[in-house]
């Protein structure tokens, strides 16, 4: 069993438990009772050749283990927004990413004017309703884990609830399935979720295949202002970055939120001279 299959096996087990504890009708009613979602698309506006930044609240990952397991999601999100992030992503998987749906709720309260994406392995309509009930304005749908009919159904449900759906792909056939399902946002993930290896050629290979009118987000393996500008030159509307931001705050004596803010500002406004500008900005770690 590869890592992706292990994660999905856990998600199915977790989903069964959550549905027993809080049945679907209750979650659907909660989703319908919350205020309307914020406009994810309107928030993600390129500035010249610089893509918008979706900054991710990420405590751990299967490939890296613990990053900042005690980081306060609300405090981290506020710093991201104050430093220039256009939108937020919150990992809600508990077992592999040390996330929680409660983290999304905390971030929603802390940053009421900023769109929030629920990032998890969503396989059932229950999880989409759950995301909306927690205050999510967008959800991540992963083409690699969803059969085309289920992908189309979850995408349609997100739209029905007023949310955006970022459909994540890594291969040409996944992109074809995402577009056939009606995706208006495509997330091109440099990371192969089956092996967790990074391939930075994927963004250049897939971007020409995304038609006009469909927005594109580059994900994973992006760390520097030069990386962000490179994605802008390829035509990406936004970048989603988590590890490079969280790592900036890791210190022996605790978590340094100001160091995180410096890194966000460097990615949003940093110079074009690549790694040299990154270090000179005081945003390296």
C-alpha positions, -999 to +999 in steps of 0.1 A: +000+000+000+015+034-010+011+065+011-019+078-007-038+045-002-029+045+035-043+080+039-075+071+020-080+040+041-078+062+072-101+088+057-128+062+051-125+050+087-126+086+100-155+095+078-176+066+091-169+076+127-177+113+121-210+104+103-220+083+133-212+111+157-229+138+137-253+126+110-254+141+075-288+159+080-273+178+110-242+188+090-262+198+060-284+220+082-254+236+097-239+243+063-271+260+052-272+282+083-238+298+082-232+332+064-225+331+026-190+322+016-164+348+006-154+352-031-123+330-034-119+340-071-121+377-065-095+376-038-068+359-059-057+386-082-023+387-098-001+418-093+017+421-126+037+389-130+034+380-094+008+353-085-014+358-055-003+339-024-025+312-007-007+308+026-012+274+044-016+266+080+003+234+082+016+217+114+031+185+099+032+164+067+037+127+059+069+135+040+085+158+066+069+147+099+062+174+125+070+210+114+054+232+140+029+209+159+021+235+185+017+265+162-015+285+169-036+283+137-054+316+144-022+335+152-004+321+122-033+330+099-035+365+111+002+370+105-002+356+070-030+380+061-013+410+077+019+403+057+001+401+024-015+366+018-046+369-004-062+337+009-056+309+034-055+272+033-060+251+064-051+214+066-078+196+086-065+160+085-055+149+121-035+117+116-011+127+089-010+165+091-019+172+128-047+193+115-083+196+127-116+210+114-115+232+146-084+248+132-104+260+102-131+274+125-104+292+145-089+307+113-124+317+100-130+337+132-095+352+132-096+364+096-132+371+088-125+390+056-101+365+039-112+334+019-103+301+035-098+268+017-103+234+034-074+212+024-080+175+031-087+143+013-124+148+005-142+117-008-178+122+002-205+150+001-205+149+039-171+165+040-181+193+016-211+201+039-188+198+069-163+223+053-191+249+046-205+245+081-170+252+095-168+284+075-148+273+044-151+294+013-134+268-009-125+231-008-097+210-023-107+181-045-080+157-056-084+142-090-061+113-081-084+100-054-118+106-070-135+087-098-148+112-125-185+109-115-177+115-078-154+144-087-181+160-108-207+155-080-185+170-053-175+199-075-212+206-083-221+204-046-194+229-037-207+253-064-243+248-051-231+259-016-214+289-031-179+277-026-150+275-050-134+241-057-097+238-063-092+206-083-057+193-078-039+174-105-004+160-111-008+142-145-023+150-179-051+124-175-061+140-141-062+174-157-085+161-184-108+146-158-108+178-139-117+199-169-144+174-180-160+177-145-162+215-150-134+227-128-128+264-129-098+263-106-070+238-113-043+232-087-011+218-103+007+199-076+044+193-081+042+165-055+031+131-066+008+119-038+016+083-045+053+087-038+054+122-022+083+130-046+085+165-061+087+171-098+091+208-106+086+202-144+049+194-139+039+231-137+055+239-170+042+208-187+006+212-176+000+249-177-004+251-215-031+225-213-053+246-190-077+266-212-083+304-210-109+312-183-098+284-160-076+297-131-044+279-122-026+275-089+009+260-085+014+239-054+043+222-035+080+226-036+079+264-039+101+283-014+116+315-027+106+348-044+123+334-075+100+303-074+069+325-072+081+347-101+088+316-121+052+304-116+040+339-126+060+337-159+043+304-166+009+320-162-002+308-128-027+330-110-017+319-075+007+298-056-001+277-025+027+276+000+028+261+035+061+244+046+084+273+036+063+297+056+059+275+087+096+266+087+106+302+089+091+304+124+108+273+139+133+284+166+149+265+195+131+287+220+097+287+204+078+297+173+087+331+158+057+347+141+077+378+130+101+356+111+070+340+093+057+375+085+091+384+069+090+353+048+054+360+036+064+396+027+094+383+008+072+360-013+046+386-019+069+416-026+104+401-028+130+411-054+136+392-086+172+382-079+163+347-066+181+332-037+203+362-031+173+385-027+157+359-004+186+358+020+192+396+018+156+402+027+161+387+061+135+360+053+158+330+052+161+305+079 
